Each structure stands twice: as structure tokens, then as C-alpha cells.
């Protein structure tokens, strides 16, 4: 009678089946590990490349910003120089304008007495001459001599009709003594106001304003 130990054989069979599987796993293990290492290394390299690219990008942006700032600062300095030149020009212009206004004012002040003296010389008739004349503000006072009262009266009338002069006020007219055989001389003094703008001719109607009509 033959006896077979199935338990041992079963264990042996199971042991024999597990060994090839472990061997297969052991055989496949190093390849899978290398693939994982390659993937991890690739990811690290990719991350390093991305980080390096980002760093170069930021560096270029920073350089461009610095260049822009330098350009803006240079433009600002140029603008400041231009503004200073404009301000200096404006100051010189204002100073020159003040000098021009002063010169024009002086010319006007010089022209006024010259015009007044020219008008008086035109109004001065023959046989009358002036000894003294004083111009103060808008007022003239003068004194002179004439060979007869009619010539002095004509001078007063000419001043009265002159558009630049106001109504003259004749002071005293006195006959002065002279040497025997010399013509008689009369002294006089007069004062009146004047204006650089001529008066309107006599008889010119003054402008009138019409009152607005009222409604009941």
C-alpha cells in the first residue's frame, strides 16, 4: 500500500510557485526604480529650467525698469532746465518791460511840458513876451510884459480859445515906468489849468443818455 503526503507536496508546490514570482518581482524592481528616478530627475530639471527662465525674465524686467527710470530722470532734468530757462526769460522780459514803461513814461513827461510850451508860444501874440512860467501838476502860472493892453488882452483870448487850456485868470496888469523916449511897457501875471487831451470844440453837444421808458 502506497501513502502520499499531500500536505508536504502542496506546500512544496506553493513554495515552488512563489519563488518564480519573487524572482520576477526582483527582476522587474530595478527597472521601475530607474524610471521613477528618471521622472523625478526630469521634474527637477524642468523646475530648475522654469525657475531659471523666470529669474532671467524678472532680471530683464528689472533692467528695463531701471533703464526707464534713468530715462525719466534724464527727461525730468531736461524739463527742469527748460523750466528754469523759461522762468529766467520771463524775469528778463518783465524787467525789460518795466524799463520800457519807465522810458515811455519819462518821454511822456518830457513831451507834456514841450507841448504846453509849444501851445503857449503859438498863443503868444506880437508885442508880448514872457518873463517867467511855472508848470505844476495841471496848472500854469506865468508873468510877462506887453507893449500895450490890447496885445495882452489878445494873449488872454488866445489862451481862452486854446483847446488844451482852461479859462485863464488874469491877475494884475501894471504900467511900469520907463526911460524918457522909451515905449510904455505893461507887466501882467496870469494862471490857468491845462490838459494833454484837447477839449471838444465849442458848441459840440454833450452826449445824452435816454432814460428807459417805464410801463404803467
Secondary structure, DSSP 8 states (H G I E B T S, - for coil): -----HHHHHHHHHHHHHHHHHHHHHHHHHHHHHHHHHHHHHHHHHHHHHHHHHHHHHHHHHHHHHHHHHHHHHHHHHHHHHHHHHHHHHHHHHHHHHHHHHHHHHHHHHHHHHHHHHHHHHH--TTEEEEEEEEETTEEEEEEEESSHHHHHHHHHHHHH-TTB---EEEEEEEE---TTS--EEEEEEEEEB-SS----TT-------------
